Amino acid sequence: MPRNAKSKSEVCGNLGRCEAAFHSVADGVLTMRNENGTPMGKNCRLGPDDDERVIASRLKLESWRSGAGTSDFNRALDYSPHGIA
């Protein structure tokens, strides 16, 4: 990196966060696992041209999105007047 160049995070600010995804492949079946190696119930049969990392990433994203309903991040905000001028 050139001496005065800034990283993308310095230019754009916070770029979010990373979610770890753990998986294993046996007999052509990808199994999603937790950080302790316990199967999480997500399995996918891999085709001959499938990239296991891509499939595992998609399954993790799907799992993350299905759990997103537990957050109140996109809740309605109350902008009622408080009588302050």
Beta strands, then each sheet from edge to edge (+ up, - down):
strand 1: 22-26
strand 2: 29-33
strand 3: 39-45
sheet 1: 1+ 2- 3+
end
